[in-house]
Amino acid sequence: MNADSGDRELSGEGAARRSVEDGAPAAAPATGSESRLDLLIRGNLITDGTDLGPSWVGVADGMITRIGTGSAPPATATMEVAHLLPGFVDLHCHGAAGGAYDDGQEAIIAARAHHLRHGTTASMLSLVTARPADLIRRIAVIRAAAAADPQILGVHLEGPCLSHDKRGAHDPTLLRPPDPELITGFSNAAGDLRTMITLAPELDGAMTAIRTLSEHGWVVALGHTDASYETGVRAIAAGARLITHAFNGMRGLDHRSPGILPAALEDPRVTIEVIADGEHVHPRMVRFLFDTAPGRVALITDAMAATGQPDGRWKLGDLDVVVTDGLPRLVDTGSIAGSTLTQDKAIRVAVAAGVPLRLAVAAATGVPAGVLGLTDTHGAVRVGRRADLVGLDADLQVCAVIADGVRVG
């Protein structure tokens, strides 16, 4: 679809997808006969990993009701952006605006508001390693928060079932293997909340935990692990479907003992997270992931409480962190401790590394939505969906955020 396509309108769930798959838009002339729109946004529409060119999207009653090109129906308000995208979906985020998702409802609200202004309209809330009883209480808090805010997609437990040697910014005194009692406690606390866990597959009981959790609907991610390639292959066969922040907290691509990452790269069932902040992973290796695992890279933030705040001393769980020039590190070991990244910046870093914009956008929208089984509701611009949209200017800076049809940024 492009500017000289004439006046065309996509209609129905999946119309934008059909325009990609069939090579031509499923379209009808835009008559303007429907009721007036609340909001009409014009911009270069990027969705489903495809640049659909100059388009317009119409919003009414919080929903995307019309999509088209050329002339558009009347609207109460109009807006023009350089690029129009689906709202971002973050699989892995610990907080922002001075608050961590471990810290209760007020911190959750403040952190979510910060990331929302940067385009993340939906997010998993990540909890850092803690005592099991504390994690269970925090899961309950997130469960209550998610009941009130549908943009909170669920909980991600990053720990405590992690490798001591690859623990990064996790308290070594609290790490432990995934025994059945621990897993049952987490599952009971989560109830029907969407759930994800990062664990090290080499730990005692890990393979059993991977099979059990994946069979019960958990997304199992492999990370903070010193596991070999062979162990990675077995973990994926057992049900693991995600790699937590590739290259960080695992063996590198060593020529004799490469770790879990090659096992993930070669298996089309596995999605691979990357922290594209220009610090955690060299930009060339960010592009390497997109080249090697097309359609399977998810841009995450791994953001901590210091995100959007001044440099200085902070906490990550019970550990002391110092942030210098926006990069958090543990005071005692110097290990990088999360990030101060937002997803809009991750897209810019990926594009600067040579990743096409349409693929970088997919990595922040449709790909993470697919990990969570949410492609029917999130990660794409479609008629009949909730209006969660992001506008970027020509420099790929966020210039508009629409959540549930309301402009919030």
TORKOL-4160 file (C-alpha; in steps of 0.2 Angstrom, whole numbers, padded with zeros to 4 digits, m for minus):
409
<pt num="1" X="0000" Y="0000" Z="0000"/>
<pt num="2" X="0007" Y="0017" Z="m0005"/>
<pt num="3" X="0002" Y="0035" Z="m0008"/>
<pt num="4" X="m0003" Y="0032" Z="m0026"/>
<pt num="5" X="m0014" Y="0017" Z="m0022"/>
<pt num="6" X="m0030" Y="0029" Z="m0022"/>
<pt num="7" X="m0043" Y="0029" Z="m0009"/>
<pt num="8" X="m0043" Y="0012" Z="m0001"/>
<pt num="9" X="m0050" Y="0006" Z="0016"/>
<pt num="10" X="m0045" Y="m0010" Z="0025"/>
<pt num="11" X="m0059" Y="m0018" Z="0035"/>
<pt num="12" X="m0061" Y="m0032" Z="0047"/>
<pt num="13" X="m0050" Y="m0041" Z="0059"/>
<pt num="14" X="m0034" Y="m0047" Z="0050"/>
<pt num="15" X="m0036" Y="m0035" Z="0035"/>
<pt num="16" X="m0019" Y="m0028" Z="0037"/>
<pt num="17" X="m0012" Y="m0045" Z="0038"/>
<pt num="18" X="m0020" Y="m0050" Z="0022"/>
<pt num="19" X="m0013" Y="m0035" Z="0013"/>
<pt num="20" X="0004" Y="m0042" Z="0017"/>
<pt num="21" X="0001" Y="m0060" Z="0014"/>
<pt num="22" X="m0009" Y="m0058" Z="m0002"/>
<pt num="23" X="0002" Y="m0044" Z="m0009"/>
<pt num="24" X="m0013" Y="m0032" Z="m0011"/>
<pt num="25" X="m0024" Y="m0024" Z="0001"/>
<pt num="26" X="m0041" Y="m0031" Z="0006"/>
<pt num="27" X="m0049" Y="m0015" Z="0002"/>
<pt num="28" X="m0064" Y="m0005" Z="m0002"/>
<pt num="29" X="m0067" Y="0013" Z="m0007"/>
<pt num="30" X="m0067" Y="0024" Z="0008"/>
<pt num="31" X="m0085" Y="0031" Z="0008"/>
<pt num="32" X="m0085" Y="0041" Z="0024"/>
<pt num="33" X="m0103" Y="0035" Z="0027"/>
<pt num="34" X="m0099" Y="0028" Z="0045"/>
<pt num="35" X="m0101" Y="0039" Z="0060"/>
<pt num="36" X="m0089" Y="0052" Z="0064"/>
<pt num="37" X="m0072" Y="0046" Z="0072"/>
<pt num="38" X="m0065" Y="0052" Z="0088"/>
<pt num="39" X="m0048" Y="0052" Z="0081"/>
<pt num="40" X="m0039" Y="0050" Z="0065"/>
<pt num="41" X="m0021" Y="0048" Z="0063"/>
<pt num="42" X="m0010" Y="0049" Z="0048"/>
<pt num="43" X="0007" Y="0042" Z="0046"/>
<pt num="44" X="0018" Y="0029" Z="0038"/>
<pt num="45" X="0009" Y="0013" Z="0045"/>
<pt num="46" X="0021" Y="m0001" Z="0050"/>
<pt num="47" X="0013" Y="m0017" Z="0057"/>
<pt num="48" X="0016" Y="m0036" Z="0055"/>
<pt num="49" X="0034" Y="m0033" Z="0050"/>
<pt num="50" X="0029" Y="m0023" Z="0035"/>
<pt num="51" X="0029" Y="m0005" Z="0030"/>
<pt num="52" X="0012" Y="m0002" Z="0023"/>
<pt num="53" X="0016" Y="0016" Z="0017"/>
<pt num="54" X="0006" Y="0032" Z="0020"/>
<pt num="55" X="m0010" Y="0027" Z="0028"/>
<pt num="56" X="m0023" Y="0033" Z="0041"/>
<pt num="57" X="m0031" Y="0025" Z="0056"/>
<pt num="58" X="m0048" Y="0029" Z="0063"/>
<pt num="59" X="m0052" Y="0027" Z="0081"/>
<pt num="60" X="m0069" Y="0028" Z="0089"/>
<pt num="61" X="m0074" Y="0023" Z="0107"/>
<pt num="62" X="m0057" Y="0017" Z="0111"/>
<pt num="63" X="m0056" Y="0005" Z="0096"/>
<pt num="64" X="m0048" Y="0005" Z="0079"/>
<pt num="65" X="m0063" Y="0006" Z="0068"/>
<pt num="66" X="m0056" Y="0010" Z="0051"/>
<pt num="67" X="m0039" Y="0009" Z="0042"/>
<pt num="68" X="m0036" Y="0016" Z="0024"/>
<pt num="69" X="m0026" Y="0027" Z="0012"/>
<pt num="70" X="m0030" Y="0043" Z="0003"/>
<pt num="71" X="m0045" Y="0053" Z="0008"/>
<pt num="72" X="m0052" Y="0049" Z="0025"/>
<pt num="73" X="m0068" Y="0051" Z="0035"/>
<pt num="74" X="m0072" Y="0066" Z="0046"/>
<pt num="75" X="m0065" Y="0065" Z="0064"/>
<pt num="76" X="m0066" Y="0075" Z="0080"/>
<pt num="77" X="m0047" Y="0076" Z="0081"/>
<pt num="78" X="m0034" Y="0073" Z="0069"/>
<pt num="79" X="m0015" Y="0070" Z="0070"/>
<pt num="80" X="0000" Y="0067" Z="0059"/>
<pt num="81" X="0015" Y="0057" Z="0063"/>
<pt num="82" X="0030" Y="0051" Z="0053"/>
<pt num="83" X="0027" Y="0033" Z="0057"/>
<pt num="84" X="0012" Y="0025" Z="0065"/>
<pt num="85" X="0015" Y="0009" Z="0075"/>
<pt num="86" X="0006" Y="m0003" Z="0086"/>
<pt num="87" X="0009" Y="0000" Z="0105"/>
<pt num="88" X="0025" Y="m0009" Z="0111"/>
<pt num="89" X="0024" Y="m0025" Z="0122"/>
<pt num="90" X="0039" Y="m0027" Z="0134"/>
<pt num="91" X="0042" Y="m0045" Z="0140"/>
<pt num="92" X="0055" Y="m0040" Z="0153"/>
<pt num="93" X="0055" Y="m0024" Z="0164"/>
<pt num="94" X="0058" Y="m0021" Z="0182"/>
<pt num="95" X="0052" Y="m0003" Z="0184"/>
<pt num="96" X="0056" Y="0015" Z="0181"/>
<pt num="97" X="0052" Y="0033" Z="0188"/>
<pt num="98" X="0060" Y="0028" Z="0205"/>
<pt num="99" X="0050" Y="0013" Z="0208"/>
<pt num="100" X="0052" Y="m0006" Z="0206"/>
<pt num="101" X="0038" Y="m0018" Z="0202"/>
<pt num="102" X="0044" Y="m0027" Z="0218"/>
<pt num="103" X="0039" Y="m0011" Z="0228"/>
<pt num="104" X="0020" Y="m0012" Z="0228"/>
<pt num="105" X="0005" Y="m0003" Z="0219"/>
<pt num="106" X="0011" Y="0015" Z="0219"/>
<pt num="107" X="0028" Y="0010" Z="0212"/>
<pt num="108" X="0019" Y="m0001" Z="0199"/>
<pt num="109" X="0008" Y="0014" Z="0193"/>
<pt num="110" X="0023" Y="0026" Z="0192"/>
<pt num="111" X="0034" Y="0015" Z="0183"/>
<pt num="112" X="0020" Y="0009" Z="0171"/>
<pt num="113" X="0016" Y="0028" Z="0167"/>
<pt num="114" X="0034" Y="0031" Z="0163"/>
<pt num="115" X="0036" Y="0017" Z="0150"/>
<pt num="116" X="0018" Y="0021" Z="0143"/>
<pt num="117" X="0025" Y="0038" Z="0139"/>
<pt num="118" X="0038" Y="0030" Z="0129"/>
<pt num="119" X="0026" Y="0019" Z="0119"/>
<pt num="120" X="0025" Y="0003" Z="0130"/>
<pt num="121" X="0006" Y="0001" Z="0131"/>
<pt num="122" X="0007" Y="m0017" Z="0138"/>
<pt num="123" X="0020" Y="m0026" Z="0149"/>
<pt num="124" X="0025" Y="m0041" Z="0159"/>
<pt num="125" X="0031" Y="m0035" Z="0176"/>
<pt num="126" X="0047" Y="m0043" Z="0181"/>
<pt num="127" X="0052" Y="m0047" Z="0199"/>
<pt num="128" X="0070" Y="m0049" Z="0204"/>
<pt num="129" X="0077" Y="m0064" Z="0215"/>
<pt num="130" X="0070" Y="m0063" Z="0233"/>
<pt num="131" X="0065" Y="m0075" Z="0246"/>
<pt num="132" X="0050" Y="m0086" Z="0241"/>
<pt num="133" X="0038" Y="m0079" Z="0253"/>
<pt num="134" X="0042" Y="m0061" Z="0247"/>
<pt num="135" X="0040" Y="m0067" Z="0229"/>
<pt num="136" X="0023" Y="m0075" Z="0233"/>
<pt num="137" X="0017" Y="m0058" Z="0241"/>
<pt num="138" X="0023" Y="m0048" Z="0226"/>
<pt num="139" X="0015" Y="m0060" Z="0214"/>
<pt num="140" X="m0002" Y="m0057" Z="0223"/>
<pt num="141" X="0001" Y="m0038" Z="0222"/>
<pt num="142" X="0004" Y="m0039" Z="0203"/>
<pt num="143" X="m0011" Y="m0050" Z="0201"/>
<pt num="144" X="m0022" Y="m0037" Z="0209"/>
<pt num="145" X="m0014" Y="m0023" Z="0199"/>
<pt num="146" X="m0017" Y="m0033" Z="0183"/>
<pt num="147" X="m0035" Y="m0035" Z="0187"/>
<pt num="148" X="m0037" Y="m0016" Z="0188"/>
<pt num="149" X="m0026" Y="m0013" Z="0173"/>
<pt num="150" X="m0027" Y="m0024" Z="0157"/>
<pt num="151" X="m0011" Y="m0017" Z="0150"/>
<pt num="152" X="m0002" Y="m0027" Z="0164"/>
<pt num="153" X="0000" Y="m0043" Z="0155"/>
<pt num="154" X="0007" Y="m0054" Z="0169"/>
<pt num="155" X="0022" Y="m0057" Z="0180"/>
<pt num="156" X="0039" Y="m0063" Z="0176"/>
<pt num="157" X="0050" Y="m0071" Z="0189"/>
<pt num="158" X="0068" Y="m0068" Z="0185"/>
<pt num="159" X="0075" Y="m0079" Z="0199"/>
<pt num="160" X="0078" Y="m0087" Z="0211"/>
<pt num="161" X="0082" Y="m0102" Z="0200"/>
<pt num="162" X="0098" Y="m0095" Z="0193"/>
<pt num="163" X="0116" Y="m0100" Z="0191"/>
<pt num="164" X="0127" Y="m0094" Z="0205"/>
<pt num="165" X="0141" Y="m0091" Z="0192"/>
<pt num="166" X="0130" Y="m0081" Z="0180"/>
<pt num="167" X="0119" Y="m0073" Z="0192"/>
<pt num="168" X="0123" Y="m0055" Z="0187"/>
<pt num="169" X="0113" Y="m0043" Z="0198"/>
<pt num="170" X="0104" Y="m0056" Z="0209"/>
<pt num="171" X="0108" Y="m0059" Z="0227"/>
<pt num="172" X="0119" Y="m0075" Z="0228"/>
<pt num="173" X="0112" Y="m0080" Z="0245"/>
<pt num="174" X="0094" Y="m0082" Z="0238"/>
<pt num="175" X="0098" Y="m0092" Z="0223"/>
<pt num="176" X="0091" Y="m0110" Z="0224"/>
<pt num="177" X="0085" Y="m0125" Z="0212"/>
<pt num="178" X="0067" Y="m0126" Z="0206"/>
<pt num="179" X="0060" Y="m0139" Z="0218"/>
<pt num="180" X="0042" Y="m0145" Z="0217"/>
<pt num="181" X="0037" Y="m0135" Z="0233"/>
<pt num="182" X="0044" Y="m0119" Z="0226"/>
<pt num="183" X="0036" Y="m0121" Z="0209"/>
<pt num="184" X="0019" Y="m0125" Z="0217"/>
<pt num="185" X="0019" Y="m0110" Z="0228"/>
<pt num="186" X="0023" Y="m0098" Z="0214"/>
<pt num="187" X="0009" Y="m0107" Z="0203"/>
<pt num="188" X="m0004" Y="m0105" Z="0217"/>
<pt num="189" X="0000" Y="m0087" Z="0220"/>
<pt num="190" X="m0001" Y="m0083" Z="0202"/>
<pt num="191" X="m0018" Y="m0092" Z="0199"/>
<pt num="192" X="m0025" Y="m0086" Z="0182"/>
<pt num="193" X="m0012" Y="m0073" Z="0180"/>
<pt num="194" X="m0001" Y="m0074" Z="0164"/>
<pt num="195" X="0016" Y="m0081" Z="0170"/>
<pt num="196" X="0034" Y="m0082" Z="0164"/>
<pt num="197" X="0050" Y="m0088" Z="0173"/>
<pt num="198" X="0068" Y="m0087" Z="0169"/>
<pt num="199" X="0078" Y="m0101" Z="0176"/>
<pt num="200" X="0095" Y="m0110" Z="0173"/>
<pt num="201" X="0092" Y="m0127" Z="0165"/>
<pt num="202" X="0108" Y="m0135" Z="0172"/>
<pt num="203" X="0101" Y="m0134" Z="0190"/>
<pt num="204" X="0095" Y="m0149" Z="0199"/>
<pt num="205" X="0076" Y="m0152" Z="0195"/>
<pt num="206" X="0076" Y="m0139" Z="0181"/>
<pt num="207" X="0071" Y="m0151" Z="0167"/>
<pt num="208" X="0056" Y="m0157" Z="0177"/>
<pt num="209" X="0052" Y="m0139" Z="0181"/>
<pt num="210" X="0053" Y="m0134" Z="0163"/>
<pt num="211" X="0041" Y="m0148" Z="0158"/>
<pt num="212" X="0029" Y="m0145" Z="0172"/>
<pt num="213" X="0028" Y="m0126" Z="0170"/>
<pt num="214" X="0026" Y="m0126" Z="0151"/>
<pt num="215" X="0013" Y="m0139" Z="0152"/>
<pt num="216" X="0003" Y="m0128" Z="0164"/>
<pt num="217" X="0004" Y="m0113" Z="0152"/>
<pt num="218" X="0020" Y="m0104" Z="0159"/>
<pt num="219" X="0032" Y="m0096" Z="0147"/>
<pt num="220" X="0049" Y="m0104" Z="0152"/>
<pt num="221" X="0064" Y="m0093" Z="0148"/>
<pt num="222" X="0082" Y="m0099" Z="0149"/>
<pt num="223" X="0094" Y="m0087" Z="0157"/>
<pt num="224" X="0107" Y="m0083" Z="0170"/>
<pt num="225" X="0114" Y="m0100" Z="0165"/>
<pt num="226" X="0131" Y="m0108" Z="0163"/>
<pt num="227" X="0123" Y="m0122" Z="0153"/>
<pt num="228" X="0131" Y="m0130" Z="0138"/>
<pt num="229" X="0124" Y="m0131" Z="0121"/>
<pt num="230" X="0118" Y="m0149" Z="0124"/>
<pt num="231" X="0109" Y="m0144" Z="0140"/>
<pt num="232" X="0100" Y="m0130" Z="0130"/>
<pt num="233" X="0094" Y="m0142" Z="0117"/>
<pt num="234" X="0087" Y="m0153" Z="0130"/>
<pt num="235" X="0079" Y="m0138" Z="0139"/>
<pt num="236" X="0070" Y="m0132" Z="0123"/>
<pt num="237" X="0064" Y="m0150" Z="0120"/>
<pt num="238" X="0057" Y="m0150" Z="0137"/>
<pt num="239" X="0047" Y="m0134" Z="0133"/>
<pt num="240" X="0058" Y="m0118" Z="0135"/>
<pt num="241" X="0053" Y="m0106" Z="0122"/>
<pt num="242" X="0062" Y="m0090" Z="0126"/>
<pt num="243" X="0080" Y="m0084" Z="0130"/>
<pt num="244" X="0082" Y="m0070" Z="0143"/>
<pt num="245" X="0093" Y="m0056" Z="0137"/>
<pt num="246" X="0104" Y="m0065" Z="0124"/>
<pt num="247" X="0123" Y="m0064" Z="0127"/>
<pt num="248" X="0120" Y="m0057" Z="0145"/>
<pt num="249" X="0121" Y="m0070" Z="0160"/>
<pt num="250" X="0126" Y="m0084" Z="0149"/>
<pt num="251" X="0141" Y="m0091" Z="0140"/>
<pt num="252" X="0147" Y="m0082" Z="0124"/>
<pt num="253" X="0148" Y="m0090" Z="0107"/>
<pt num="254" X="0164" Y="m0099" Z="0111"/>
<pt num="255" X="0170" Y="m0110" Z="0098"/>
<pt num="256" X="0172" Y="m0125" Z="0109"/>
<pt num="257" X="0159" Y="m0122" Z="0122"/>
<pt num="258" X="0146" Y="m0110" Z="0116"/>
<pt num="259" X="0132" Y="m0112" Z="0128"/>
<pt num="260" X="0113" Y="m0111" Z="0126"/>
<pt num="261" X="0112" Y="m0097" Z="0113"/>
<pt num="262" X="0116" Y="m0108" Z="0097"/>
<pt num="263" X="0103" Y="m0120" Z="0103"/>
<pt num="264" X="0090" Y="m0106" Z="0102"/>
<pt num="265" X="0096" Y="m0098" Z="0086"/>
<pt num="266" X="0094" Y="m0115" Z="0077"/>
<pt num="267" X="0077" Y="m0119" Z="0084"/>
<pt num="268" X="0062" Y="m0109" Z="0076"/>
<pt num="269" X="0051" Y="m0112" Z="0091"/>
<pt num="270" X="0062" Y="m0100" Z="0102"/>
<pt num="271" X="0061" Y="m0081" Z="0104"/>
<pt num="272" X="0077" Y="m0072" Z="0109"/>
<pt num="273" X="0077" Y="m0057" Z="0120"/>
<pt num="274" X="0090" Y="m0043" Z="0118"/>
<pt num="275" X="0094" Y="m0027" Z="0128"/>
<pt num="276" X="0097" Y="m0015" Z="0113"/>
<pt num="277" X="0104" Y="0000" Z="0123"/>
<pt num="278" X="0121" Y="0000" Z="0115"/>
<pt num="279" X="0129" Y="m0006" Z="0132"/>
<pt num="280" X="0123" Y="m0023" Z="0136"/>
<pt num="281" X="0126" Y="m0030" Z="0118"/>
<pt num="282" X="0137" Y="m0023" Z="0104"/>
<pt num="283" X="0126" Y="m0016" Z="0090"/>
<pt num="284" X="0134" Y="m0028" Z="0078"/>
<pt num="285" X="0129" Y="m0042" Z="0089"/>
<pt num="286" X="0111" Y="m0035" Z="0090"/>
<pt num="287" X="0111" Y="m0035" Z="0071"/>
<pt num="288" X="0118" Y="m0053" Z="0071"/>
<pt num="289" X="0103" Y="m0059" Z="0081"/>
<pt num="290" X="0091" Y="m0051" Z="0069"/>
<pt num="291" X="0100" Y="m0059" Z="0054"/>
<pt num="292" X="0102" Y="m0076" Z="0062"/>
<pt num="293" X="0085" Y="m0078" Z="0069"/>
<pt num="294" X="0073" Y="m0067" Z="0058"/>
<pt num="295" X="0056" Y="m0064" Z="0066"/>
<pt num="296" X="0062" Y="m0071" Z="0083"/>
<pt num="297" X="0070" Y="m0057" Z="0092"/>
<pt num="298" X="0061" Y="m0047" Z="0105"/>
<pt num="299" X="0067" Y="m0030" Z="0111"/>
<pt num="300" X="0066" Y="m0029" Z="0130"/>
<pt num="301" X="0071" Y="m0015" Z="0142"/>
<pt num="302" X="0076" Y="m0025" Z="0158"/>
<pt num="303" X="0073" Y="m0007" Z="0165"/>
<pt num="304" X="0076" Y="m0004" Z="0184"/>
<pt num="305" X="0069" Y="0009" Z="0195"/>
<pt num="306" X="0082" Y="0022" Z="0190"/>
<pt num="307" X="0075" Y="0023" Z="0173"/>
<pt num="308" X="0070" Y="0041" Z="0169"/>
<pt num="309" X="0079" Y="0047" Z="0185"/>
<pt num="310" X="0096" Y="0055" Z="0188"/>
<pt num="311" X="0112" Y="0046" Z="0190"/>
<pt num="312" X="0117" Y="0041" Z="0208"/>
<pt num="313" X="0114" Y="0027" Z="0220"/>
<pt num="314" X="0100" Y="0015" Z="0219"/>
<pt num="315" X="0094" Y="m0002" Z="0224"/>
<pt num="316" X="0090" Y="m0018" Z="0214"/>
<pt num="317" X="0081" Y="m0030" Z="0226"/>
<pt num="318" X="0093" Y="m0029" Z="0241"/>
<pt num="319" X="0108" Y="m0025" Z="0231"/>
<pt num="320" X="0116" Y="m0008" Z="0230"/>
<pt num="321" X="0118" Y="m0001" Z="0212"/>
<pt num="322" X="0126" Y="0015" Z="0206"/>
<pt num="323" X="0120" Y="0023" Z="0189"/>
<pt num="324" X="0133" Y="0032" Z="0179"/>
<pt num="325" X="0129" Y="0040" Z="0163"/>
<pt num="326" X="0113" Y="0030" Z="0163"/>
<pt num="327" X="0121" Y="0013" Z="0165"/>
<pt num="328" X="0118" Y="0004" Z="0182"/>
<pt num="329" X="0131" Y="m0007" Z="0190"/>
<pt num="330" X="0132" Y="m0016" Z="0206"/>
<pt num="331" X="0143" Y="m0007" Z="0219"/>
<pt num="332" X="0152" Y="m0023" Z="0225"/>
<pt num="333" X="0155" Y="m0032" Z="0208"/>
<pt num="334" X="0153" Y="m0019" Z="0194"/>
<pt num="335" X="0141" Y="m0031" Z="0185"/>
<pt num="336" X="0128" Y="m0022" Z="0174"/>
<pt num="337" X="0112" Y="m0022" Z="0185"/>
<pt num="338" X="0097" Y="m0020" Z="0173"/>
<pt num="339" X="0096" Y="m0005" Z="0162"/>
<pt num="340" X="0088" Y="0012" Z="0161"/>
<pt num="341" X="0081" Y="0008" Z="0143"/>
<pt num="342" X="0064" Y="0012" Z="0136"/>
<pt num="343" X="0058" Y="0003" Z="0120"/>
<pt num="344" X="0058" Y="0018" Z="0109"/>
<pt num="345" X="0076" Y="0019" Z="0112"/>
<pt num="346" X="0079" Y="0001" Z="0109"/>
<pt num="347" X="0071" Y="0003" Z="0092"/>
<pt num="348" X="0083" Y="0018" Z="0088"/>
<pt num="349" X="0098" Y="0008" Z="0093"/>
<pt num="350" X="0093" Y="m0007" Z="0083"/>
<pt num="351" X="0090" Y="0004" Z="0067"/>
<pt num="352" X="0107" Y="0012" Z="0070"/>
<pt num="353" X="0114" Y="m0005" Z="0070"/>
<pt num="354" X="0107" Y="m0009" Z="0053"/>
<pt num="355" X="0091" Y="m0017" Z="0057"/>
<pt num="356" X="0077" Y="m0012" Z="0045"/>
<pt num="357" X="0064" Y="m0001" Z="0055"/>
<pt num="358" X="0050" Y="m0013" Z="0050"/>
<pt num="359" X="0059" Y="m0027" Z="0059"/>
<pt num="360" X="0064" Y="m0017" Z="0074"/>
<pt num="361" X="0046" Y="m0012" Z="0076"/>
<pt num="362" X="0040" Y="m0030" Z="0075"/>
<pt num="363" X="0053" Y="m0035" Z="0088"/>
<pt num="364" X="0045" Y="m0023" Z="0100"/>
<pt num="365" X="0027" Y="m0027" Z="0095"/>
<pt num="366" X="0021" Y="m0043" Z="0086"/>
<pt num="367" X="0036" Y="m0054" Z="0091"/>
<pt num="368" X="0034" Y="m0052" Z="0110"/>
<pt num="369" X="0015" Y="m0053" Z="0108"/>
<pt num="370" X="0017" Y="m0070" Z="0100"/>
<pt num="371" X="0028" Y="m0076" Z="0115"/>
<pt num="372" X="0013" Y="m0073" Z="0126"/>
<pt num="373" X="0000" Y="m0080" Z="0114"/>
<pt num="374" X="m0008" Y="m0063" Z="0112"/>
<pt num="375" X="m0007" Y="m0060" Z="0093"/>
<pt num="376" X="m0026" Y="m0059" Z="0092"/>
<pt num="377" X="m0026" Y="m0044" Z="0104"/>
<pt num="378" X="m0009" Y="m0035" Z="0104"/>
<pt num="379" X="0006" Y="m0031" Z="0093"/>
<pt num="380" X="m0003" Y="m0026" Z="0077"/>
<pt num="381" X="m0014" Y="m0012" Z="0070"/>
<pt num="382" X="m0030" Y="m0020" Z="0065"/>
<pt num="383" X="m0048" Y="m0015" Z="0064"/>
<pt num="384" X="m0058" Y="m0021" Z="0079"/>
<pt num="385" X="m0044" Y="m0020" Z="0091"/>
<pt num="386" X="m0041" Y="m0008" Z="0106"/>
<pt num="387" X="m0033" Y="0007" Z="0100"/>
<pt num="388" X="m0015" Y="0006" Z="0107"/>
<pt num="389" X="m0004" Y="0016" Z="0095"/>
<pt num="390" X="0013" Y="0024" Z="0095"/>
<pt num="391" X="0018" Y="0039" Z="0083"/>
<pt num="392" X="0036" Y="0042" Z="0079"/>
<pt num="393" X="0043" Y="0058" Z="0071"/>
<pt num="394" X="0056" Y="0057" Z="0057"/>
<pt num="395" X="0070" Y="0055" Z="0070"/>
<pt num="396" X="0061" Y="0040" Z="0078"/>
<pt num="397" X="0057" Y="0049" Z="0094"/>
<pt num="398" X="0040" Y="0046" Z="0101"/>
<pt num="399" X="0028" Y="0060" Z="0097"/>
<pt num="400" X="0011" Y="0052" Z="0102"/>
<pt num="401" X="0005" Y="0038" Z="0112"/>
<pt num="402" X="m0013" Y="0032" Z="0112"/>
<pt num="403" X="m0019" Y="0019" Z="0124"/>
<pt num="404" X="m0037" Y="0013" Z="0124"/>
<pt num="405" X="m0040" Y="0027" Z="0111"/>
<pt num="406" X="m0035" Y="0040" Z="0123"/>
<pt num="407" X="m0019" Y="0051" Z="0120"/>
<pt num="408" X="m0007" Y="0049" Z="0135"/>
<pt num="409" X="0009" Y="0055" Z="0128"/>
